[in-house]
């Protein structure tokens, strides 16, 4: 380690699933090196019911606004800020390893890790299922040498930022509701101040729980309009935005007739088409998703 271990704070934005958020807070207390601060950011106090061992912060509903409120509430002594989705089950060594990563590589500004399993495109995983997979991965990964990949945009369910690199930058609150690509946007702005990496020593499971997510039509609109907005901001390349939006549109069209029971494909497709119409007529704006 090149310097003293940095202090680590965790921000968790949650909505509509206090039991899952509580399970994550309890798991963080069992880390090999627990974080120095945990902020639970909610739009409604009921979303933090039963949670102990964390500071509760109330904000305007929406992942970006809630994450910003949690970030702003962290003590100034925190050096590394970790953002976990409330349905992410981290390795027991996640906090210890992220501290070591930022200490050993002072030029790293943003880091993300390996998702052992992702329930986002399935009916989702239970906490017990995710925890079992993490325990198995902990036994297999802990002795392995670290692999670092550069220029790797973070996956929002598990990402860490050097506080000095974030500075006054924040999540863009024009990306309303679920946010959709807010991780890509902030990382692109922070990455001009340091390296953006993936580390094999940070791993966990994303449960992909469906409760608490944006309705299909709203999310479908964001799938089209948010990438267009990031192109206008300069935080996403045009080709990447076109590929992302096209892939989502094709998936929703393909599955609309026989949708998965856990995805509102028809609603997403309607949102996609409305987003395309707004772009064609010049009336697009990411905030409109919250109005649908």
C-alpha positions, 0 to 999 in steps of 0.5 A: 500500500502506497499510503494510509488506507482511505476512509470509506463512506457508502451511499444507498438510494432506496425506494419501496423495499426497506427490508432489502435495504436493511439487509444490505446495511446489516451486511456492511456491518459484517465487512472485513473492514466496515465503512466509516459512514453509511447514508441511506437516502430515501424519498419517503421515511417509510423506505428506511423503516427498521434500518439501524446502523446508518444515517437516514437522509430524506431527499426529493424522490429519484435515484440522482437526487437521493444519491446527491443528498447522501453524498452531500451528507457524508462527513468531510473526512470521507475519502472514497464514496461508494454507491451501492444499489439497495439490492446489491450484495457485496463481497465481505471484502468489498470495502477493504479492497476498495480502500486498498485499491485507491490507496495503491493507485492514487491516480484512480478516480472511479472504480467498479467491480465484477458482478458475479450474477445479475438478476436484472434480466431475470425475475430477480434473485432473493437476498438468500440466493445472492448471499450464497453466491457471494459467499462462494465467490468470496472463498474462490476470489480472495486469494487471486491476484488483482486484475485492473482494466482501464477506461471501464465505465462503472455499473451503477449498482457498485461503484466508487469515486475518489472524493477529491475527484468528484469535487463539486460534481453531482449526479444530473438530476434532470435524469429523473426517476430511476436515472438510467445512465446517470452512472455513465454520465457522472463517471465520464465527468469525473474521469477527466480527473483520473483513471476509470477502472474495473477491478477483479478484487471488487465483486458482488451480486446484483439481485435485480429486484423489480419492486421499486423500479420505474413503470414501463412507459416511463423507463422506456422513454428514458431508454431513448431520451437519456442517451440523446441527452448525454450526447448533447452534454458530451458525456456519451458518444453518438455511436454509443447512444445510438447502439444503446437506444437501438438495442433497447428498442429492438428488445422491446419490439421483439418481446412485446407480443410475448413479454416476460412476466417480470418486464412491462415490454408493451409499456417500455415500447410505448415509452420508446416510441414517444421518446423517438417522436419527441426527438423527431419533433425537437420536444425531447427532455429527460424530465418528461419521463416523470410526467408520463 
